[in-house]
Amino acid sequence: MMNSYSDEDLLMLSGIQHIAFCERQWALIHIEQQWTENVLTIEGHHLHERTDDSSEDETRGNTITWRAHSLISYRLGLYGRADIVELFHTADDDPDSIKINEKNGRWKLVPVEYKRGKPKPDECDEVQLCAQAICLEEMYNINLKEGFIYYGATRHRHNVDFNKRLREQVEAHSKRMHEIFYNGTTPLADYRSHCRSCSLADICLPKATGNRLSGTEYLNLNLIDT
């Protein structure tokens, strides 16, 4: 497969969750370099830190666990890491498995993403996990059918099917990320109900700036006024 993007073009994979939630939020973070913490993002960081406590691969019986595994897709133009990739011992004739140095047999990969809270009504989390799966497919020349999202509030794994519809969302969102980044223009605010839970609400000010100013423009004007 020919590469669509070069190393210089790669964008952060984690941003696909942001753009699936809101294009303006993605641009504020990844173009304007603005960020703020709220209780949701802080709890999320703590949960991810716990998955990274050990840098060593872990083997238990017929299961291997990779933590903070590096990911890349030149076709999507994304790079990042997976919280966890679980590998299960499988049949020697399984075409969607890999061999591992110093390990016998063949192994099937399953990405696992850790999230705070509980399953959401949208598919932002599923889009992010599917993007991770597409990276793994490109890296290891395999096909993946499913992965899991572990939610801290429910302490339960949510199964994610990497179906055609979800893959098409990943393709569309990654393409849109590159379009916005190339143009360098932050989309206008579009106030919706989910704005109330956004960690950038005080910077974006969607009610005040809708269809008028970017976050940077608003801050510059207010600094001048004061």
N, C-alpha and C positions, 0 to 999 in steps of 0.2 A: 504494500500500500504506500503510495507516495505521501510525503508529508505536506500538509496544507500550511503549516506555520513553522517559522524558525524559532530558535531558542529566544531571540530577542522579542518575539511576539507573544510569548506565553503569558497568560493571566492566571491569577490564583483560582484554583478550583473551588475553594470555599465560597467564592463570590457568587457562584451560580445559585446558591440558596438565597442570597441577598436579592439578586435580580429577579428570581422567581417570586419573591415577596413584593418587591417594588423596584422599578428601574431607577427611580430617583435615589433611593437608599443606596443602591449599588454605586451610583456615580458619586454621591457624597463621600463614600468611603474610599473608593478605588481611583477616583479622579481628583477630587478636592482634598483627599487625605484628612477627612474629618471623622471623628469617632468619639463616642462617649459611652460610659458604662451605666447600666441600670442593674437592678437586682437580677434580672433574667440573664443578662450576658455574664455577670460575675459568677452566678451559679453554674452556668454552662462551662466557663473556663475551669472551674474547680472539678467538674465532672470529667472533662477531657484530661486534666492533669493526672487524675487517678488512673486513667487508662495507660498513661505514659510512665508510670512509676518504675517499670522495669524495661530496660533497653534490650534485654536478652530474649531470644525466641524461647518459647515454652512448649515442651512436648509432654502430652499426657495420653498414654495409650496410642490410639490411632488418630489423634488430633494434634496439630501444631498451631501455635498462635504467634502471628507476627504483630508487633505493636508499632504504631507510628510509621507505617510502611510508605515509602516514597512512591508517588504516582506521577505519571506524565502521559499526555496524549497530544501528539503533534497534529492529529486530524482535528481535534476540538480546539487546540491551542491552549491547553490548561495544564497546570501542574499543582501538586499539593501532596497530601498524605491521607492515608486511611487510618482511622483510630485503631482498628483491629482488622486483620485478615486471618480468618480461620481456614486451616487446610485439613481436609479429611482424606484418609487413606482410601483409595478407590481401585477399581479394576485396572489391570495392566493395559487393557484395550480401550480405555475411556479416552476419546479424542480431545476432550476438554479438560485435561489434567496436565500436570507438569511433573518433571523429575526435580529432586532437590539434592544438592551435594550432601554426601554422607548420610543420606536417608534412603532406605529401600523402597521400591515400588513407586507408584504414581499418586499424585495428590490433587484433590479438587479444591479450588479457592472459593471462599465465601466472605465478602466484605461485611463488616459490622460497624455501624456508626452509633456513637453514644450521644444522647440528647437529654437535656433537663426537661422537666415538665412531662406532658403527656401527648399522645398523638394529636396532630392539628387537623383542622377541617380542610386545609389546603394540602398540596403535595410538594411544598418546598423541601422538606426533609427527604422525601423519596427521590426528588430530582437530584439532590446532592449525592445520595448513595448510588443512584444509577450512573451518574457521571464518574464516580469512583470505579464502578464496575467496567465501564467502557475503557477507562485508562488501563485497568488490569487486562482486559481483553486484548488491547493493542500491544501492551508490553509483553505478554506471554503467548500471543497468538492462540487464544482460546475463546470460548463462548460461555457466558455466565447466565444462569437462569434466574437466580434469586439472591437476596441478601437480607440483612436484618437491621432494624433500628432499635436500640435499647433505650427506653425512656426511664429517666431517674425517678419520676413521680410514681409511676406504676410498677417499676422494677420488673418490666415485662418486655419481651422481644416482639417487635412488630414485623411480620414477614412482608417483604417487598418483592413483587414479581417484576422483573425487568422486561416488561412487555413492549410492543411496538409503540404504543401511545406515549409511554413514559420516555422511551428513547428519543422519540420525536421532540418531546419537550426539552430534553437535554440539548439536542442539536440546535433547536431554535434559540434557547437561552444563551448558549455559548456563542452563537453567531451574533446575537444582539449585544453581548458584552463587548465583543471586538469592534462592532460598529460604533457603539457609544464611545469606547476608549479612543478609537481612531479619530472620531470627530471632536473629542474633547469637550463636549457640551453636556451639561447636566440637564436631564429632562425636567420639565416643569412639574410643580407639585400637583397632585391629584388627591384631594382629601377623601379618605375612605375610613371605614370603621376600624380597620387594623392599624391605622396610624396611632391610635391611642396606646398601643403596646410597643411601638417602635422606640428603640433606644436613641434615635436621632430626632425625635419629635421636636425637641427644644431648639435644634439647629435648623431643621427643615422648615418648621413653622408652616405646615401645609395649609392651614386656614388663612394665614396672613399673606403667604407668598404664592399661593396657587395661581398659575398662569401669568406670573410676573417675574420673580427674582429667583436666582439660584441661592443656595445657602451662603456662598462666599460673597455674592453681591449684597445680600441682606446685611451680613455682618459688617461689610465695608461701609455701607451707608450709615449704619447705626454708630459705628466708631467715629465717622466724620461728624455726625450730628451731635455727638457728645463732646 
